[in-house]
């Protein structure tokens, strides 16, 4: 069996999750505390990938990133980045596609904290940044874990966006979900089955671990 | 001296209320804001500490201006250095008692104050415990000790004892008085409990619909100076019963129910739930050690 698609899938998921974690915290923090009028608009944009067919997202990204067009050619000429049919492109697409899976749990976690926690911290002379890092985030660990795992799992299961923007290039953009499709097309059911089984088991174990951790089963077991 | 001149339109459950108040608080005083829920007490405290921005007005503390809508001055909460004890205590759940106090330390501040406050608040044995494992009274002591770490000049207490039982309340009231004197604080308390107010405060402001309607010493305020009684307790009317020509009024004082006889004119003025003063001067009380 060719392990490359699986390796590529998990590499993509790790990179995407790491980037999402860093950018989602400020977004979620802003959304949970602002009273700005543009908040509903931003919330809608963040949630769009939940309902939009992945092919729609993939199609627009394909158009936008194409070197034939202004944005794509600017990226290509000035930064030397080509986002179509490349791993970098997959990362950008996955970040956008999985954004709600990271932002929403963190935002919900932050909103659930009593506002007096951060107010107490401010009255002690602590900055917003210190308050976020030392008080708010440590108290929403289950939400952070949920966000990380959901975006990881969602990226692993991605198909439509990857197919549109990445194509099917072995070692570059051929992730496991594409490889399964490929093998089935070639009537190679045994190979398709091994990829599928691995994805199935891995995602099952990851999600099970999250529910066990957030449900406090490990803590009870340790006592 | 703290001078507040605040205007703010507040949206509350009861509709829109225009808060408009002037308050002057002397340095070193223990001041109580008294009044019904929604009168604007908590909002006043939040504006003083910078957690809520007034629509217009001024806040002056000593010679410093904390807020002035005309001069566009609005000192950040972080720089006002007010010790604030929240109604829900707002202890940080991820930190132990000691860590909660240590978090409040300022840059380069001497750490010995942590040990001093832990000892003063009798928290020494609990210092490694997480807030979720503490009782209400213990949480309250941690919140108070934590508010004092940064050595504030102003201490704000927003109904700090309302969630506690009577015994714990009395203990903590004495503790609050000791803290107020020891650290030479200007303390501002929000409270509904008349006994507590009389015991603690130098000066009381009554707020109603966002305005100060009455100001005075606690004794003036609740009519304690009208009688020369040596015996006086405040309590709540529980029941008014007519028996033949007299009325028997049951009053809850602390945990005890006392029956007081009254005539019709007096009884007509009273309603169940009223706060009343029970006083007597013409008899010699018996005192016994329990």
Boltz contact constraints between the chains, C-beta under 6 A:
constraints:
  - contact:
      token1: [A, 116]
      token2: [B, 86]
      max_distance: 6.0
  - contact:
      token1: [A, 116]
      token2: [B, 88]
      max_distance: 6.0
  - contact:
      token1: [A, 116]
      token2: [B, 90]
      max_distance: 6.0
  - contact:
      token1: [A, 117]
      token2: [B, 90]
      max_distance: 6.0
  - contact:
      token1: [A, 119]
      token2: [B, 51]
      max_distance: 6.0
  - contact:
      token1: [A, 120]
      token2: [B, 90]
      max_distance: 6.0
  - contact:
      token1: [A, 122]
      token2: [B, 77]
      max_distance: 6.0
  - contact:
      token1: [A, 122]
      token2: [B, 78]
      max_distance: 6.0
  - contact:
      token1: [A, 123]
      token2: [B, 49]
      max_distance: 6.0
  - contact:
      token1: [A, 123]
      token2: [B, 77]
      max_distance: 6.0
  - contact:
      token1: [A, 123]
      token2: [B, 82]
      max_distance: 6.0
  - contact:
      token1: [A, 123]
      token2: [B, 84]
      max_distance: 6.0
  - contact:
      token1: [A, 124]
      token2: [B, 104]
      max_distance: 6.0
  - contact:
      token1: [A, 124]
      token2: [B, 150]
      max_distance: 6.0
  - contact:
      token1: [A, 125]
      token2: [B, 78]
      max_distance: 6.0
  - contact:
      token1: [A, 135]
      token2: [B, 92]
      max_distance: 6.0
  - contact:
      token1: [A, 138]
      token2: [B, 94]
      max_distance: 6.0
  - contact:
      token1: [A, 139]
      token2: [B, 93]
      max_distance: 6.0
  - contact:
      token1: [A, 139]
      token2: [B, 94]
      max_distance: 6.0
